[in-house]
Amino acid sequence: MKFFGLFRRKRKEDFSEEKTSSSSEELDLKKICSDDPEVYEALFDTMFLSPESIEMTSDRAAEEAEEHMRKGDTLSAAVNYRIAGGLAIYEGDVEKVKKYFSKYSELTGRKLKILEIPERAVKKAREYYEARAHYGRRDETVAG
């Protein structure tokens, strides 16, 4: 009978019991940007929440985009410029954010909010990444 218990649906109460103390203080980009909804809109569309999982730098992604442009593959170039822009946000480099997302916009015809307010957006992204790192270190000490 235990085997079939694996497939039963969990009741709502079961989920609430599984919450940990860190989940009650869950980090949320929306909370960090609550005082500036325009920045939230800009970041929601462009930033990576876990950029460390991308094993590349913004410069490398931009180089790949340029290679695709030389080959005439504008779609792959646009994708790589978008990745480069997202990584530039993580790196905190406003000039690269402007450069890479401008190229992405040129290739796709999309107007991005982040190009209107790059300094504010990068600053809020930095707050998010720093808070996320802080919570990650705290969770490691609690678990360890």
TILUM-130863 format. One record per residue: residue in one letter; x, y, z of N, C-alpha, C in turn; residue number from 1. Coordinates in steps of 0.02 Angstrom, whole numbers, plus 32768, in hexadecimal, padded with zeros to 4 digits. Example, Ala and Ser with C-alpha at 12.3 -4.5 7.8 and 13.67 -1.06 7.14 Angstrom:
2
REC  aa  n.xx  n.yy  n.zz  ca.xx  ca.yy  ca.zz  c.xx  c.yy  c.zz    i
REC   a  8294  7EE4  8186   8267   7F1F   8186  8294  7F5B  8186    1
REC   s  8282  7F90  8162   82AC   7FCB   8165  8285  8002  818A    2
END
This chain:
144
REC  aa  n.xx  n.yy  n.zz  ca.xx  ca.yy  ca.zz  c.xx  c.yy  c.zz    i
REC   m  8028  7FC4  8000   8000   8000   8000  802A  803F  8000    1
REC   k  8066  803C  801D   8091   8077   801F  80A3  808F  7FD9    2
REC   f  80AA  805F  7FAB   80BC   8070   7F66  8088  809E  7F47    3
REC   f  8048  808F  7F52   8012   80B8   7F35  800D  80FB  7F56    4
REC   g  8026  8100  7F93   8025   8140   7FB6  8051  8174  7F93    5
REC   l  8082  815D  7F6B   80AD   818B   7F47  8086  81B3  7F13    6
REC   f  804F  8196  7EFB   802A   81B5   7EC5  7FED  81DD  7EDC    7
REC   r  7FE0  81DC  7F1C   7FA5   8200   7F33  7FB2  824B  7F2F    8
REC   r  7F7E  8270  7F24   7F84   82B9   7F21  7F8C  82D4  7F67    9
REC   k  7FB6  8305  7F6D   7FBF   8323   7FAE  7F87  8355  7FBC   10
REC   r  7F73  8356  7FFA   7F41   8386   800F  7F62  83C9  8018   11
REC   k  7F3B  83FC  8017   7F54   8441   801F  7F7B  8448  8060   12
REC   e  7F63  8428  8095   7F85   842D   80D6  7FCB  840E  80D3   13
REC   d  7FD3  83D8  80AB   8014   83B8   80A5  8048  83E8  8089   14
REC   f  8034  8411  805A   8063   843F   803C  8077  8475  806E   15
REC   s  8049  848E  8094   8059   84C3   80C3  8088  84A9  80FA   16
REC   e  8083  846A  810C   80B0   844E   813F  80F7  8447  8126   17
REC   e  80FF  8441  80E4   8142   8437   80C8  816B  8477  80C4   18
REC   k  814C  84B0  80CF   8171   84EF   80CB  81A8  84F1  80FF   19
REC   t  81E2  850B  80EB   8218   8514   811A  821A  855C  8131   20
REC   s  8243  856A  8162   8247   85AF   817A  8261  85DE  8144   21
REC   s  828D  85C5  8119   82A8   85F1   80E5  8274  85FF  80AF   22
REC   s  8245  85D1  80A4   8213   85DD   8070  81E2  8613  8086   23
REC   s  81D9  861E  80C7   81AD   8653   80DD  81CC  8698  80D0   24
REC   e  820E  8699  80C8   8230   86D8   80B8  824B  86D5  8070   25
REC   e  8225  86B2  8046   823C   86A6   8002  824D  86E8  7FDF   26
REC   l  8285  86E6  7FBC   829C   8720   7F97  8272  8729  7F59   27
REC   d  825D  8764  7F4B   8230   8771   7F14  8243  87B2  7EF1   28
REC   l  824F  87AE  7EB0   8260   87E9   7E89  8228  881D  7E8E   29
REC   k  81EB  8807  7E8F   81B3   8836   7E93  81B5  885F  7ED3   30
REC   k  81C8  883F  7F0B   81CE   8863   7F4B  8206  8896  7F47   31
REC   i  823E  8882  7F2B   8277   88B0   7F28  8267  88EC  7EFC   32
REC   c  823E  88E2  7ECA   822C   8919   7E9C  81E9  8939  7EAE   33
REC   s  81CE  892A  7EE9   818C   8944   7EFA  8188  8990  7EF9   34
REC   d  81C0  89B2  7F04   81C0   89FB   7F03  81CB  8A17  7EBD   35
REC   d  81D7  89EB  7E8B   81E3   8A02   7E47  81C9  89CE  7E15   36
REC   p  8187  89CD  7E08   816A   899B   7DDC  8185  899E  7D94   37
REC   e  819C  89D8  7D7F   81B9   89DE   7D3C  81F8  89B4  7D36   38
REC   v  8221  89B3  7D6B   825E   898A   7D6B  824B  8941  7D6C   39
REC   y  8218  892F  7D93   8202   88E9   7D94  81EF  88D2  7D4E   40
REC   e  81CA  88FB  7D2B   81B5   88EB   7CE6  81F2  88E2  7CB9   41
REC   a  8224  890D  7CC1   8260   8908   7C98  8288  88C9  7CA7   42
REC   l  828F  88BA  7CE7   82B7   887F   7CFB  8292  883E  7CEF   43
REC   f  8251  883E  7CF9   8229   8801   7CEF  8234  87E6  7CA8   44
REC   d  823C  8812  7C7A   8242   87FF   7C34  828A  87F0  7C1F   45
REC   t  82BC  8800  7C48   8300   87FB   7C30  8332  87D7  7C5D   46
REC   m  8328  87D7  7C9E   835D   87BD   7CCA  8356  8772  7CD6   47
REC   f  838E  8753  7CE9   838F   870D   7CFC  838C  870A  7D48   48
REC   l  8361  86DF  7D62   835C   86D8   7DAB  8395  86AD  7DC7   49
REC   s  83B0  8680  7D9E   83E8   8656   7DB4  841F  8657  7D7E   50
REC   p  843F  8690  7D74   8470   8696   7D3F  84AF  866B  7D49   51
REC   e  84BD  8658  7D87   84F9   8630   7D93  84F3  85EB  7D72   52
REC   s  84B7  85D7  7D60   84AF   8597   7D3E  84C1  859B  7CF3   53
REC   i  84CA  85D7  7CDB   84DF   85E1   7C95  852B  85E6  7C96   54
REC   e  854B  85B7  7C78   8595   85B4   7C7B  85B3  85DC  7C41   55
REC   m  85A8  861D  7C44   85C0   8649   7C0F  85C2  8690  7C2A   56
REC   t  85EA  86BA  7C0C   85EB   8701   7C1E  85C4  8727  7BEA   57
REC   s  85B3  8765  7BFA   858F   878E   7BCA  85BA  879A  7B8C   58
REC   d  85FB  87A2  7B95   8628   87AC   7B5C  8629  8770  7B2D   59
REC   r  862A  8735  7B4B   862B   86F7   7B22  85E9  86F0  7AFB   60
REC   a  85B1  86FE  7B1B   8571   86FA   7AF9  856D  872D  7AC0   61
REC   a  8589  8768  7ACB   858A   879B   7A96  85B7  8786  7A5C   62
REC   e  85EF  8766  7A6C   861B   874C   7A36  85F6  8718  7A0D   63
REC   e  85D1  86EC  7A2E   85AA   86BA   7A09  8575  86DC  79DE   64
REC   a  8556  8711  79F8   8524   8736   79D1  8544  8754  7992   65
REC   e  8580  876F  799A   85A3   878C   7960  85B5  8757  792C   66
REC   e  85C8  871C  7944   85D6   86E4   7917  8598  86D2  78EF   67
REC   h  855F  86CF  7911   8520   86BF   78EF  850E  86F5  78BD   68
REC   m  851B  8734  78CD   850D   876B   789F  8537  8764  7860   69
REC   r  8577  8752  7868   85A3   874A   782E  8589  8712  7800   70
REC   k  856A  86DF  781E   854F   86A7   77F7  850A  86B7  77DC   71
REC   g  84ED  86F0  77F0   84AB   8703   77D8  8472  86E5  7801   72
REC   d  8481  86C8  7839   844E   86A9   7864  8438  86DC  7899   73
REC   t  8409  8707  7885   83F4   873D   78B2  83CC  8724  78EE   74
REC   l  83A8  86ED  78E6   8381   86D3   791E  83B0  86BC  7956   75
REC   s  83E3  8695  7946   8413   867F   7979  843A  86B9  7995   76
REC   a  8448  86EA  796B   846B   8726   7983  8440  874B  79B7   77
REC   a  8400  8752  79A8   83D3   8774   79D6  83CF  874F  7A19   78
REC   v  83CA  870D  7A16   83C7   86E5   7A53  8406  86F0  7A7D   79
REC   n  8440  86F0  7A5C   847F   86F9   7A80  8486  873F  7A9C   80
REC   y  846D  8771  7A78   846F   87B6   7A93  8441  87BB  7AD1   81
REC   r  8409  8799  7ACF   83DC   8799   7B09  83FE  8778  7B45   82
REC   i  8420  8741  7B39   8446   8720   7B6F  847D  874E  7B88   83
REC   a  84A0  876D  7B5A   84D6   879C   7B6E  84BB  87D4  7B98   84
REC   g  8481  87EF  7B86   8463   8825   7BAC  844F  880E  7BF2   85
REC   g  8431  87D3  7BF7   841E   87B8   7C38  845A  87AD  7C65   86
REC   l  8490  8794  7C47   84CD   878A   7C6F  84EE  87CC  7C82   87
REC   a  84E8  87FE  7C57   8502   8841   7C67  84DD  885F  7CA2   88
REC   i  849C  8851  7CA6   8476   8867   7CE1  8494  8848  7D20   89
REC   y  84A1  8807  7D1D   84BE   87E4   7D56  8503  87FF  7D67   90
REC   e  852A  880F  7D34   856D   882A   7D3F  856C  8872  7D57   91
REC   g  8532  8892  7D51   852B   88D7   7D69  8548  890B  7D39   92
REC   d  854F  88FA  7CF9   856E   8926   7CC8  8538  8949  7C9E   93
REC   v  8527  8986  7CB0   84F1   89AB   7C8F  8501  89B7  7C45   94
REC   e  853F  89C7  7C34   8551   89D3   7BEE  8546  8996  7BC3   95
REC   k  8559  895C  7BDC   854E   891E   7BB6  8503  890E  7BB1   96
REC   v  84DE  891C  7BE6   8496   8911   7BE4  8478  8939  7BAA   97
REC   k  848A  8979  7BA5   8471   89A4   7B6F  8487  8989  7B2B   98
REC   k  84C6  8978  7B25   84E2   8961   7AE5  84C1  8921  7ACD   99
REC   y  84BE  88EE  7AF8   84A5   88AD   7AE3  845A  88AD  7AD8  100
REC   f  8434  88CE  7B04   83EC   88D0   7AF9  83D9  88FE  7ABF  101
REC   s  8402  8930  7AB0   83F5   8959   7A75  83FC  892F  7A36  102
REC   k  8430  8906  7A34   843A   88DA   79F9  8402  88A8  79F4  103
REC   y  83EC  888D  7A2D   83B4   885F   7A2E  8375  8881  7A12  104
REC   s  8369  88BE  7A28   832F   88E4   7A11  8332  88F2  79C6  105
REC   e  836D  8903  79AD   8375   890F   7966  8363  88D1  793D  106
REC   l  837A  8898  7955   836F   885A   7930  8327  8841  7934  107
REC   t  8305  884E  796B   82C2   8833   7975  828B  8866  796B  108
REC   g  829C  88A6  796E   8269   88DA   796A  8242  88E4  79AA  109
REC   r  8257  88C2  79E0   8236   88C9   7A21  8252  8905  7A47  110
REC   k  8225  892C  7A63   823A   8963   7A8E  823C  8948  7AD5  111
REC   l  8275  8950  7AF5   827E   8937   7B39  827E  8970  7B6B  112
REC   k  8259  8967  7BA0   8255   8998   7BD5  8299  89A6  7BF5  113
REC   i  82C3  8972  7BF9   8304   8979   7C1A  832F  89AD  7BF6  114
REC   l  8325  89B8  7BB6   834D   89EA   7B92  833A  8A31  7BA5  115
REC   e  82FF  8A3A  7BC3   82EA   8A7C   7BDB  8307  8A8C  7C20  116
REC   i  8312  8A58  7C49   8327   8A62   7C8E  835E  8A30  7CA3  117
REC   p  8394  8A2B  7C7D   83C5   89F6   7C8C  83E8  89FE  7CD0  118
REC   e  83F6  8A3C  7CE4   8419   8A46   7D24  83EF  8A2E  7D5F  119
REC   r  83AF  8A43  7D5F   8382   8A2F   7D96  8378  89E4  7D96  120
REC   a  8371  89C7  7D5B   8365   897F   7D56  83A0  8957  7D70  121
REC   v  83DC  896A  7D5C   8418   8947   7D72  8421  894D  7DBE  122
REC   k  8411  8987  7DD8   8416   8992   7E20  83E7  8964  7E46  123
REC   k  83A9  895E  7E30   8379   8932   7E51  838C  88E8  7E48  124
REC   a  83A6  88D7  7E0D   83BC   8892   7E02  83F4  8881  7E32  125
REC   r  8421  88B1  7E3D   8458   88A6   7E6C  843D  8898  7EB2  126
REC   e  8409  88BE  7EC6   83E9   88B2   7F08  83CE  886B  7F0B  127
REC   y  83AE  8856  7ED5   8392   8812   7ED3  83C9  87DD  7EDA  128
REC   y  83FE  87E4  7EB2   8434   87B2   7EB3  8458  87B1  7EF7  129
REC   e  8462  87EC  7F15   8483   87EE   7F56  8456  87CF  7F8C  130
REC   a  8416  87DD  7F8B   83E8   87C0   7FBB  83E4  8774  7FB1  131
REC   r  83E4  875F  7F74   83E2   8717   7F64  8420  86F4  7F7E  132
REC   a  8459  8714  7F75   8498   86F7   7F8E  8497  86F4  7FDA  133
REC   h  847D  8728  7FFA   8478   872A   8043  844B  86F2  805C  134
REC   y  8412  86E9  803D   83E4   86B3   8052  8402  866F  8046  135
REC   g  8427  8668  800F   8448   8628   8000  847B  8616  8035  136
REC   r  84A3  8647  8049   84D6   863A   807E  84B4  862A  80C0  137
REC   r  847E  864D  80CF   845A   8640   810E  843D  85FA  810E  138
REC   d  8420  85E4  80D6   8403   85A1   80D2  8439  856C  80D8  139
REC   e  8475  8579  80BE   84AB   8548   80C4  84C1  8540  810C  140
REC   t  84C3  8576  8133   84D8   8571   8179  84A2  8550  81A3  141
REC   v  8463  855B  8192   842C   853A   81B6  842D  84EF  81A8  142
REC   a  8439  84DD  8168   8438   8496   8154  8476  8471  816D  143
REC   g  84AE  8495  8170   84EE   8475   8182  84F5  846B  81C9  144
END
